Amino acid sequence: MITGQTRLAGVIGFPIAHSLSPVFQNAAFEAMGVDACSLAISLDEDNLENFLNVALKTNILGFSATMPLKTKLASLVYCSERAKKLEAVNSLVWADIDQIEIPGDYRYVRDDKALIGDNTDGEGFIRSIKEIGVDPKGIDVVIFGAGGASRAIIAALAESKANSISIINRSPSNGMRAVALGGDIARLGSIKDIAKASLIVNTTPVGMVGNYAPWSLDSDLISNYQVVVDIITSPLKTPLMHIAASRGARVTNGVGMLIHQGAVAIETWVGKRAPIEVMKESVEKYLNQNLN
């Protein structure tokens, strides 16, 4: 029941109507006994500062952020170490001001807490692949794309002691920025690197609803011992996943990463472990009702 005590949470971005975040966030809050309500709020970069001012005054519980707001948010709020490293924020969370070194003129302070930016994408990705039995330690990885999600995944894989990370990207300059986050184990790669990789990850929008294009990929490079992750969530089975599955590879979409990064965010908002199974069941139920 929503009352005068209920705190607001949710996700901001544009477009946002397709977001699954309110589905699993509300399910998590109910299971955890947290008096909060999650909404998807359509918001562009021009109105982001206005939102932050309102969020401060209304004492939100926390908010996730998606495209195209992650980079702009990182320039507006104090960032956690991982958000600062990635220059991208996907979660707004309250932090005790005596535990962080915020500037004296920082605007987003309420009582003894500051509204700061965090990034949960990398940790969410690692949790999601571990859930399907993939240990990132010591493996060779190929990643398509060098955007915000890619950079978070690269940094997380490096921290998890992957053996090598080959980044395939149209723009060499953006690719090199991503390589820098992987340290000595990362480099710009080519399609040929797919053959030796244990894990293949697509972080580009190719194959997404509205960008449904065929992959110009030699399927012979993919083998049945590989795992292919396409972090797209709509459609649930992308062109790359179809190609990989036809070669016997294990495939998964981005729903797992989405739920796990959301779980990490909720844990920072609430201070206790998020109910992953409840969150997964809520999304599965929603998708079955709305896609069948």
Rosetta blueprint (number, residue, H / E / L):
1 M L
2 I L
3 T L
4 G L
5 Q L
6 T L
7 R E
8 L E
9 A E
10 G E
11 V E
12 I E
13 G E
14 F L
15 P L
16 I L
17 A L
18 H L
19 S L
20 L L
21 S H
22 P H
23 V H
24 F H
25 Q H
26 N H
27 A H
28 A H
29 F H
30 E H
31 A H
32 M H
33 G L
34 V L
35 D L
36 A E
37 C E
38 S E
39 L E
40 A E
41 I E
42 S E
43 L L
44 D L
45 E H
46 D H
47 N H
48 L H
49 E H
50 N H
51 F H
52 L H
53 N H
54 V H
55 A H
56 L H
57 K H
58 T H
59 N L
60 I L
61 L L
62 G E
63 F E
64 S E
65 A E
66 T L
67 M L
68 P L
69 L L
70 K H
71 T H
72 K H
73 L H
74 A H
75 S H
76 L H
77 V L
78 Y L
79 C E
80 S L
81 E H
82 R H
83 A H
84 K H
85 K H
86 L H
87 E L
88 A L
89 V L
90 N L
91 S E
92 L E
93 V E
94 W E
95 A E
96 D E
97 I H
98 D H
99 Q H
100 I L
101 E L
102 I L
103 P L
104 G L
105 D L
106 Y L
107 R L
108 Y L
109 V E
110 R E
111 D L
112 D L
113 K E
114 A E
115 L E
116 I E
117 G E
118 D E
119 N L
120 T L
121 D H
122 G H
123 E H
124 G H
125 F H
126 I H
127 R H
128 S H
129 I H
130 K H
131 E H
132 I L
133 G L
134 V L
135 D L
136 P L
137 K L
138 G L
139 I L
140 D E
141 V E
142 V E
143 I E
144 F E
145 G L
146 A L
147 G L
148 G H
149 A H
150 S H
151 R H
152 A H
153 I H
154 I H
155 A H
156 A H
157 L H
158 A H
159 E H
160 S L
161 K L
162 A L
163 N L
164 S E
165 I E
166 S E
167 I E
168 I E
169 N L
170 R L
171 S L
172 P H
173 S H
174 N H
175 G H
176 M H
177 R H
178 A H
179 V H
180 A H
181 L H
182 G H
183 G H
184 D H
185 I H
186 A E
187 R E
188 L E
189 G L
190 S L
191 I H
192 K H
193 D H
194 I H
195 A H
196 K H
197 A L
198 S L
199 L E
200 I E
201 V E
202 N E
203 T L
204 T L
205 P L
206 V L
207 G L
208 M L
209 V L
210 G L
211 N L
212 Y L
213 A L
214 P L
215 W L
216 S L
217 L L
218 D L
219 S H
220 D H
221 L H
222 I L
223 S L
224 N L
225 Y L
226 Q L
227 V E
228 V E
229 V E
230 D E
231 I L
232 I L
233 T L
234 S L
235 P L
236 L L
237 K L
238 T L
239 P H
240 L H
241 M H
242 H H
243 I H
244 A H
245 A H
246 S H
247 R L
248 G L
249 A L
250 R E
251 V E
252 T E
253 N L
254 G L
255 V H
256 G H
257 M H
258 L H
259 I H
260 H H
261 Q H
262 G H
263 A H
264 V H
265 A H
266 I H
267 E H
268 T H
269 W H
270 V H
271 G L
272 K L
273 R L
274 A L
275 P L
276 I H
277 E H
278 V H
279 M H
280 K H
281 E H
282 S H
283 V H
284 E H
285 K H
286 Y H
287 L H
288 N H
289 Q H
290 N H
291 L H
292 N L
